[in-house]
Amino acid sequence: MTIIVSRVNSQRIYIVGEVNHAGAFTLVPNMTVLEALSSAGGCSPFAKQTKIYILRVENGQEIRRHFNFKEVLSGQRMEQNILLKAGDTIVVP
């Protein structure tokens, strides 16, 4: 028997909260927070766009990184638009 792997979907990120399509998404190479939010259909009308955060486990500890959607969209503080890693969760309150 021969098994051919055509696609690997183990690299996932998660988007929860006030987005149009919450859930698990395949992490593509060099995916940023803004690109991930776009994959989720963007923020809902009720989203607190200045209070978004990314949860990530680093060295066994969960850390929280702030993301202000309005600032990034206007080209300010682009350093918030980090590259995502497998397992990251974007929370849109």
C-alpha positions as CSV (number, residue, x, y, z in Angstrom):
1,M,0.0,0.0,0.0
2,T,1.3,3.5,-0.9
3,I,0.1,6.7,0.9
4,I,0.7,10.0,-0.8
5,V,0.3,13.1,1.4
6,S,-1.2,15.9,-0.8
7,R,-1.7,18.4,2.0
8,V,-0.7,18.8,5.6
9,N,-3.3,20.6,7.8
10,S,-1.7,20.2,11.2
11,Q,-0.5,23.8,11.2
12,R,-3.6,25.6,12.6
13,I,-4.5,28.9,14.2
14,Y,-7.8,29.7,15.9
15,I,-9.9,32.8,15.7
16,V,-12.7,33.3,18.2
17,G,-15.1,36.1,19.2
18,E,-16.6,38.9,17.1
19,V,-15.6,37.9,13.6
20,N,-17.8,36.8,10.8
21,H,-16.5,33.2,10.6
22,A,-14.8,32.0,13.8
23,G,-13.0,28.7,13.9
24,A,-9.8,26.9,13.1
25,F,-7.8,28.0,10.1
26,T,-4.9,26.5,8.2
27,L,-1.7,28.5,8.9
28,V,-0.1,29.5,5.6
29,P,3.6,30.5,5.5
30,N,4.2,34.1,6.6
31,M,0.6,34.7,7.7
32,T,0.0,37.8,9.7
33,V,-2.7,38.7,12.1
34,L,-4.4,41.0,9.5
35,E,-4.4,38.2,7.0
36,A,-5.9,35.8,9.5
37,L,-8.6,38.2,10.4
38,S,-9.4,38.6,6.7
39,S,-9.6,34.8,6.4
40,A,-12.3,34.9,9.1
41,G,-14.3,37.4,7.1
42,G,-13.2,40.4,9.2
43,C,-14.6,41.8,12.4
44,S,-18.3,41.8,13.1
45,P,-20.0,45.2,13.7
46,F,-19.9,44.5,17.5
47,A,-16.1,43.8,17.7
48,K,-13.9,45.9,19.9
49,Q,-11.3,46.5,17.2
50,T,-8.9,48.2,19.6
51,K,-8.9,45.3,22.1
52,I,-7.9,42.3,20.0
53,Y,-5.2,40.1,21.3
54,I,-3.2,37.0,20.3
55,L,-2.7,34.2,22.8
56,R,0.6,32.2,22.2
57,V,2.4,29.6,24.3
58,E,6.1,30.4,24.5
59,N,8.5,28.4,26.8
60,G,5.5,26.7,28.4
61,Q,3.8,30.0,29.4
62,E,0.8,31.6,27.7
63,I,1.5,35.2,26.6
64,R,-0.9,37.8,25.3
65,R,0.0,40.2,22.5
66,H,-2.1,43.3,21.8
67,F,-3.4,44.0,18.3
68,N,-5.2,47.3,17.5
69,F,-7.0,46.6,14.2
70,K,-7.8,50.3,13.6
71,E,-4.2,51.4,14.1
72,V,-2.8,48.7,11.7
73,L,-5.5,49.4,9.1
74,S,-4.4,53.1,9.1
75,G,-0.7,52.1,8.8
76,Q,0.2,53.0,12.4
77,R,2.2,50.7,14.7
78,M,2.5,48.0,12.1
79,E,4.8,46.0,14.5
80,Q,1.5,44.7,16.0
81,N,0.8,42.8,12.8
82,I,3.1,39.9,13.8
83,L,3.7,36.6,11.9
84,L,1.5,33.9,13.4
85,K,2.7,30.5,14.7
86,A,0.9,27.2,14.8
87,G,-1.4,27.1,17.8
88,D,-1.9,30.8,18.1
89,T,-5.4,32.0,19.0
90,I,-6.7,35.4,18.0
91,V,-9.4,36.7,20.4
92,V,-11.7,39.5,19.1
93,P,-13.8,40.7,22.0
